[in-house]
């Protein structure tokens, strides 16, 4: 029962955090669109998009590393490792944000407008650092088996944006800088509050291996392998829309992009379930992990099937909120893409096996190969049949990957090996 509760609580926290962030972020942008001139909304949106991108890039695998290593440490050494991770990630984020604030103004008129003024660039850099630190802390609290704190951080980071934006608008600040400031300040407050809530004890007798440099020497390879795997797994979701943008007409791409956006919400719950499995099982024995996966795999497939049923019933109505044209042209695209969720459940569990076995480099190579297969499928499809072919080609590719991965999952589920730590075992 403890195991089931651990996965359920982690899964619930991940999903709730996603819902909170998405829902309140949507409210923020509705407020911005109604109160601020479109050109200021556009420049603020460009800055926030760059902030999110750089924040994710500068996590450097520290989040996943903390998730796996923290359960093995005493509370005082947990604090030391988290602090080292935050220093490394925060420094990398500040550097990346500073470089982008100098270079980005020459690449985008929207970004140049967003950084107009003496304080805009420092606020942007601060936002990049706060984004990266928040992402790392979200993983750290899962490693500490305190997933509820992730909900608290996301609630604070998201709920303060709307009232801050309202106060700035009422006070007469109707600019992209005001929106950027309202977006950034809650991101800064949330990690500070979370650190106080952790209440981890300080090291009474620090050892040489408890300092940042020692942690870097010990964990840098594992962290970079984690980072390469995470980026590889995210690549398809980023590159397929880019392929669509480069090959489809503007109208067809508009229909595709909204359908793809709605479909990604269908993919989130099963992905979060696999993430919860990894978070709870990172240092388990083979038998315990196998028992957990025997529950999460069918539950993930059931959730994905239920989400697809929701697409069939509500997809048209959902797209109609964007306009009748989008519903008429995008509903069949949404139905094609969303059924890929079942294959993604298999993929997510396959890579969970590699993660708990700490075989990140091998998993990253497989993930990159999968991205290539998906891009080839989408490219052939768009050449044969436009947007419908692109979606169908991608769908065929992810199911080919899932079929190839099923034997590995079956071997893990059927294995009767004696209990041993998953770390270091050979791949399934």
C-alpha positions as CSV (number, residue, x, y, z in Angstrom):
1,X,0.0,0.0,0.0
2,X,2.9,2.4,0.7
3,X,4.2,1.9,-2.8
4,X,0.8,2.4,-4.4
5,X,0.3,5.6,-2.3
6,X,3.7,6.9,-3.2
7,X,3.1,6.6,-7.0
8,X,-0.4,7.9,-6.7
9,X,0.6,11.0,-4.6
10,X,3.5,11.8,-7.0
11,X,1.3,11.3,-10.0
12,X,-1.4,13.5,-8.5
13,X,1.1,16.2,-7.6
14,X,2.6,16.2,-11.1
15,X,-0.8,16.4,-12.8
16,X,-2.2,19.0,-10.4
17,X,0.9,21.2,-10.8
18,X,0.5,21.0,-14.6
19,X,-3.2,21.9,-14.4
20,X,-2.5,24.9,-12.0
21,X,0.4,26.2,-14.2
22,X,-1.6,25.9,-17.4
23,X,-4.9,27.2,-16.1
24,X,-3.6,30.2,-14.3
25,X,-1.1,31.0,-17.0
26,X,-4.1,31.1,-19.4
27,X,-5.9,33.5,-17.1
28,X,-2.8,35.8,-17.1
29,X,-2.6,36.0,-20.8
30,X,-6.3,36.7,-21.1
31,X,-5.9,39.6,-18.8
32,X,-2.9,40.8,-20.7
33,X,-4.7,40.6,-24.0
34,X,-7.7,42.6,-22.8
35,X,-5.7,45.3,-20.9
36,X,-2.5,45.8,-22.9
37,X,-1.8,46.7,-26.5
38,X,-1.2,43.7,-28.8
39,X,2.4,44.7,-29.6
40,X,3.3,44.7,-25.9
41,X,1.6,41.4,-25.4
42,X,3.6,40.0,-28.3
43,X,6.9,41.2,-27.0
44,X,6.2,40.0,-23.5
45,X,5.2,36.6,-24.9
46,X,8.4,36.3,-26.9
47,X,10.4,37.1,-23.7
48,X,8.5,34.5,-21.7
49,X,9.0,31.9,-24.4
50,X,12.7,32.5,-24.4
51,X,12.8,32.4,-20.6
52,X,11.1,29.0,-20.6
53,X,13.4,27.7,-23.3
54,X,16.6,28.8,-21.6
55,X,15.3,27.7,-18.2
56,X,14.8,24.2,-19.5
57,X,18.1,24.1,-21.3
58,X,20.1,25.2,-18.2
59,X,18.6,22.6,-15.9
60,X,21.6,20.4,-17.0
61,X,20.1,17.2,-15.7
62,X,20.3,18.3,-12.1
63,X,16.6,17.7,-11.5
64,X,16.6,14.1,-12.5
65,X,19.9,13.6,-10.7
66,X,18.5,14.9,-7.4
67,X,15.4,12.8,-7.9
68,X,17.5,9.6,-7.9
69,X,20.3,10.5,-5.5
70,X,18.4,12.3,-2.6
71,X,16.7,9.2,-1.2
72,X,20.1,7.6,-0.6
73,X,21.4,10.5,1.6
74,X,20.9,11.7,5.1
75,X,18.8,14.9,5.5
76,X,21.8,17.2,6.1
77,X,23.6,15.9,3.0
78,X,20.4,16.1,1.0
79,X,20.5,19.9,1.8
80,X,24.1,20.1,0.6
81,X,23.5,18.3,-2.7
82,X,20.3,20.4,-3.4
83,X,22.3,23.6,-2.7
84,X,25.1,22.6,-5.0
85,X,22.6,21.7,-7.8
86,X,20.8,25.1,-7.4
87,X,24.1,27.0,-7.5
88,X,25.2,25.2,-10.7
89,X,21.9,25.6,-12.4
90,X,21.3,29.1,-11.2
91,X,24.8,30.2,-12.5
92,X,24.3,28.5,-15.8
93,X,20.8,30.2,-16.2
94,X,22.2,33.6,-15.3
95,X,25.0,33.2,-17.9
96,X,22.5,32.0,-20.6
97,X,20.0,34.7,-19.8
98,X,22.7,37.4,-20.0
99,X,24.1,36.1,-23.3
100,X,20.6,35.9,-24.8
101,X,19.7,39.4,-23.6
102,X,22.7,40.7,-25.5
103,X,22.3,38.6,-28.6
104,X,18.5,38.1,-28.8
105,X,17.8,41.8,-29.3
106,X,19.5,41.5,-32.7
107,X,17.4,38.4,-33.7
108,X,13.9,39.5,-32.9
109,X,12.0,42.8,-33.0
110,X,9.6,41.5,-30.3
111,X,12.4,40.5,-28.0
112,X,14.1,43.8,-28.6
113,X,10.9,45.6,-27.6
114,X,10.6,43.4,-24.5
115,X,14.1,44.3,-23.3
116,X,13.7,48.1,-23.8
117,X,14.6,50.0,-20.7
118,X,17.3,49.7,-18.0
119,X,15.5,47.1,-15.8
120,X,14.1,44.8,-18.5
121,X,17.2,42.8,-19.1
122,X,18.0,42.1,-15.4
123,X,14.4,41.1,-14.9
124,X,14.6,38.7,-17.8
125,X,17.8,37.2,-16.6
126,X,16.3,36.8,-13.1
127,X,13.3,35.1,-14.7
128,X,15.5,32.6,-16.5
129,X,17.3,31.7,-13.3
130,X,14.1,31.4,-11.3
131,X,12.6,29.2,-14.0
132,X,15.6,26.8,-14.0
133,X,15.8,26.7,-10.2
134,X,12.0,26.0,-9.9
135,X,12.3,23.1,-12.3
136,X,15.1,21.6,-10.3
137,X,13.2,22.0,-7.0
138,X,10.2,20.3,-8.5
139,X,12.3,17.2,-9.1
140,X,14.1,17.5,-5.8
141,X,10.9,17.4,-3.7
142,X,9.9,14.2,-5.6
143,X,13.2,12.7,-4.6
144,X,12.5,13.8,-1.0
145,X,9.1,12.0,-1.2
146,X,7.4,15.3,-0.5
147,X,5.4,15.8,-3.8
148,X,2.9,18.1,-2.2
149,X,5.5,20.9,-2.0
150,X,5.7,20.8,-5.8
151,X,2.0,21.8,-5.9
152,X,2.7,24.6,-3.4
153,X,5.6,26.0,-5.6
154,X,3.5,25.9,-8.7
155,X,0.5,27.4,-7.0
156,X,2.6,30.3,-5.7
157,X,4.4,30.8,-9.0
158,X,1.2,30.8,-11.0
159,X,-1.4,32.4,-8.7
160,X,0.5,35.6,-8.1
161,X,0.9,36.5,-11.7
162,X,-2.7,37.5,-12.3
163,X,-3.1,39.9,-9.3
164,X,0.3,41.4,-10.0
165,X,-0.6,42.0,-13.6
166,X,-3.9,43.6,-12.5
167,X,-2.1,45.8,-10.0
168,X,0.4,47.0,-12.6
169,X,-2.3,47.7,-15.1
170,X,-4.4,49.6,-12.6
171,X,-1.3,51.6,-11.6
172,X,-0.8,52.7,-15.2
173,X,1.9,50.2,-16.3
174,X,0.5,48.9,-19.6
175,X,3.7,47.7,-21.2
176,X,5.6,44.6,-22.0
177,X,8.0,45.3,-19.1
178,X,5.0,45.3,-16.7
179,X,3.9,41.9,-18.0
180,X,7.4,40.5,-17.8
181,X,7.8,41.8,-14.2
182,X,4.4,40.3,-13.2
183,X,5.4,37.0,-14.7
184,X,8.9,36.9,-13.2
185,X,8.4,38.0,-9.6
186,X,6.2,35.0,-8.6
187,X,8.8,32.7,-10.1
188,X,11.4,34.2,-7.8
189,X,9.2,34.1,-4.7
190,X,8.1,30.5,-5.1
191,X,11.6,28.8,-4.8
192,X,12.5,31.0,-1.8
193,X,9.3,29.9,0.0
194,X,9.8,26.3,-1.0
195,X,13.3,26.3,0.4
196,X,12.0,27.5,3.7
197,X,9.3,24.9,3.8
198,X,11.8,22.1,3.2
199,X,13.4,22.7,6.6
200,X,16.4,20.5,5.9
201,X,19.1,20.5,8.6
202,X,22.4,22.2,8.0
203,X,25.6,20.2,7.9
204,X,27.2,20.1,11.3
205,X,30.5,18.6,10.2
206,X,31.0,19.3,6.5
207,X,33.3,16.9,4.6
208,X,35.3,17.8,1.6
209,X,32.9,15.8,-0.6
210,X,30.0,18.0,0.5
211,X,31.1,21.1,-1.4
212,X,30.0,22.2,-4.8
213,X,33.2,21.3,-6.5
214,X,33.2,17.8,-5.1
215,X,29.6,17.3,-6.2
216,X,30.5,18.6,-9.7
217,X,33.3,16.1,-9.9
218,X,31.2,13.2,-8.7
219,X,27.9,13.8,-10.5
220,X,28.7,15.9,-13.6
221,X,28.8,12.9,-16.0
222,X,25.5,11.4,-14.6
223,X,23.9,14.9,-14.7
224,X,24.9,15.5,-18.3
225,X,23.6,12.0,-19.3
226,X,20.3,12.8,-17.7
227,X,20.2,16.1,-19.5
228,X,20.9,14.6,-22.9
229,X,18.1,12.1,-22.4
230,X,15.6,14.7,-21.3
231,X,16.4,16.9,-24.3
232,X,16.3,13.9,-26.6
233,X,12.8,13.0,-25.3
234,X,11.6,16.5,-25.8
235,X,13.1,16.9,-29.3
236,X,10.2,15.3,-31.2
237,X,7.6,17.5,-29.6
238,X,9.6,20.6,-30.7
239,X,10.9,19.5,-34.1
240,X,7.7,18.0,-35.6
241,X,5.9,21.4,-35.3
242,X,9.0,23.0,-36.8
243,X,8.8,20.6,-39.7
244,X,5.1,21.4,-40.1
245,X,5.9,25.2,-40.1
246,X,8.5,24.7,-42.8
247,X,6.4,22.5,-45.1
248,X,2.7,23.5,-44.7
249,X,0.9,26.6,-45.9
250,X,0.2,29.2,-43.2
251,X,-3.5,28.2,-43.0
252,X,-2.7,24.5,-42.8
253,X,-0.1,25.1,-40.2
254,X,-2.5,27.1,-38.1
255,X,-4.9,24.2,-38.1
256,X,-2.1,21.7,-37.3
257,X,-0.6,23.8,-34.4
258,X,-3.8,24.1,-32.5
259,X,-4.7,20.5,-32.9
260,X,-1.1,19.5,-31.8
261,X,-1.5,21.8,-28.8
262,X,-4.7,20.1,-27.7
263,X,-3.2,16.7,-28.3
264,X,-0.3,17.4,-26.0
265,X,-2.7,17.8,-23.1
266,X,-3.9,14.3,-23.9
267,X,-0.3,13.0,-23.6
268,X,0.4,14.7,-20.3
269,X,-1.4,12.4,-17.7
270,X,0.2,9.1,-18.9
271,X,3.6,10.8,-19.1
272,X,3.2,12.1,-15.6
273,X,2.3,8.6,-14.4
274,X,5.6,7.2,-15.9
275,X,7.5,10.0,-14.3
276,X,5.9,9.2,-10.9
277,X,6.9,5.5,-11.4
278,X,10.5,6.6,-12.0
279,X,10.4,9.1,-9.0
280,X,9.2,6.5,-6.6
281,X,11.2,3.5,-7.9
282,X,14.6,5.1,-8.7
283,X,16.3,3.1,-6.0
284,X,14.1,0.0,-5.7
285,X,14.7,-3.6,-6.1
286,X,13.8,-5.4,-9.3
287,X,10.8,-7.1,-7.9
288,X,9.4,-3.9,-6.3
289,X,9.9,-2.0,-9.5
290,X,8.3,-4.8,-11.6
291,X,5.3,-4.8,-9.3
292,X,4.8,-1.1,-9.6
293,X,5.1,-1.2,-13.4
294,X,2.5,-3.9,-13.6
295,X,0.1,-1.4,-12.2
296,X,1.2,1.8,-13.9
297,X,1.4,0.4,-17.4
298,X,-2.2,-0.8,-17.7
299,X,-3.4,2.3,-15.8
300,X,-1.5,4.5,-18.2
301,X,-3.0,2.7,-21.2
302,X,-6.5,3.1,-19.6
303,X,-5.9,6.8,-19.0
304,X,-4.7,7.3,-22.6
305,X,-7.7,5.4,-24.0
306,X,-10.0,7.5,-21.8
307,X,-8.4,10.7,-23.0
308,X,-8.8,9.6,-26.6
309,X,-12.5,8.9,-26.0
310,X,-12.7,12.5,-24.7
311,X,-11.1,13.7,-27.9
312,X,-13.8,11.8,-29.9
313,X,-16.6,13.3,-27.8
314,X,-15.3,16.8,-27.1
315,X,-12.5,17.5,-29.6
316,X,-14.7,19.4,-32.0
317,X,-16.2,21.5,-29.3
318,X,-12.7,22.3,-27.9
319,X,-11.4,23.4,-31.2
320,X,-14.5,25.4,-31.8
321,X,-13.5,27.8,-29.0
322,X,-10.7,28.9,-31.4
323,X,-13.2,29.4,-34.2
324,X,-15.4,27.3,-36.5
325,X,-12.8,27.1,-39.1
326,X,-10.3,25.4,-36.7
327,X,-13.0,22.9,-35.7
328,X,-13.8,22.0,-39.2
329,X,-10.3,21.6,-40.4
330,X,-8.5,20.5,-37.3
331,X,-10.7,17.9,-35.7
332,X,-9.5,15.1,-38.0
333,X,-5.9,16.1,-37.3
334,X,-6.5,16.0,-33.6
335,X,-8.0,12.5,-33.8
336,X,-5.0,11.2,-35.8
337,X,-2.4,12.7,-33.4
338,X,-4.2,11.9,-30.2
339,X,-4.4,8.2,-30.8
340,X,-0.6,8.2,-30.6
341,X,-1.0,8.5,-26.8
342,X,-1.2,4.7,-26.4
343,X,2.2,4.3,-28.1
344,X,3.7,7.0,-26.0
345,X,2.6,5.2,-22.8
346,X,4.8,2.3,-23.9
347,X,7.7,4.6,-24.8
348,X,7.5,6.4,-21.4
349,X,7.6,3.1,-19.5
350,X,10.5,1.9,-21.7
351,X,12.6,4.9,-20.8
352,X,11.6,4.6,-17.2
353,X,13.4,1.3,-17.1
354,X,16.5,2.8,-18.5
355,X,16.3,5.7,-16.0
356,X,16.0,3.6,-12.9
357,X,19.0,1.5,-14.2
358,X,21.0,4.7,-14.6
359,X,21.6,3.9,-18.3
360,X,21.0,7.5,-19.5
361,X,23.6,7.5,-22.3
362,X,22.2,4.4,-23.9
363,X,18.6,5.7,-23.5
364,X,19.6,9.0,-25.1
365,X,20.9,7.2,-28.1
366,X,17.7,5.3,-28.5
367,X,15.7,8.4,-28.0
368,X,17.6,10.2,-30.7
369,X,17.0,7.3,-33.1
370,X,13.3,7.5,-32.3
371,X,13.3,11.3,-33.1
372,X,14.9,10.5,-36.5
373,X,12.3,7.8,-37.2
374,X,9.5,10.2,-36.3
375,X,10.8,13.0,-38.4
376,X,11.3,10.6,-41.4
377,X,7.7,9.4,-41.0
378,X,6.4,12.9,-40.8
379,X,8.5,14.1,-43.7
380,X,7.4,11.2,-46.0
381,X,3.8,11.8,-44.9
382,X,3.7,15.5,-45.6
383,X,5.3,14.9,-49.0
384,X,2.5,12.3,-49.8
385,X,-0.6,14.0,-48.3
386,X,0.1,17.3,-46.7
387,X,-1.0,17.9,-43.1
388,X,-3.0,14.6,-42.9
389,X,0.0,12.7,-44.2
390,X,2.4,14.4,-41.8
391,X,0.2,13.4,-38.8
392,X,-0.3,9.9,-40.1
393,X,3.4,9.5,-40.8
394,X,4.3,10.6,-37.3
395,X,1.7,8.3,-35.9
396,X,3.0,5.2,-37.8
397,X,6.5,6.1,-36.6
398,X,5.6,6.2,-32.9
399,X,3.8,2.9,-33.1
400,X,6.8,1.3,-34.9
401,X,8.9,2.5,-31.9
402,X,6.4,1.1,-29.4
403,X,6.3,-2.3,-31.1
404,X,10.1,-2.4,-31.0
405,X,10.0,-1.5,-27.3
406,X,7.3,-4.0,-26.2
407,X,9.6,-7.0,-25.9
408,X,11.9,-5.1,-23.4
409,X,8.8,-4.3,-21.3
410,X,7.6,-7.9,-21.5
411,X,11.0,-9.2,-20.3
412,X,11.0,-6.9,-17.3
413,X,7.4,-7.8,-16.4
414,X,7.9,-11.5,-16.8
415,X,11.4,-11.8,-15.3
416,X,11.7,-13.9,-12.1
417,X,15.2,-12.7,-11.1
418,X,16.1,-12.5,-7.5
419,X,15.7,-9.1,-5.8
420,X,18.6,-6.8,-6.4
421,X,19.1,-3.1,-6.9
422,X,18.1,-2.0,-10.4
423,X,21.2,0.2,-10.6
424,X,23.8,-1.5,-12.8
425,X,21.7,-4.3,-14.2
426,X,21.9,-5.0,-17.9
427,X,19.2,-3.5,-20.1
428,X,16.1,-5.5,-20.7
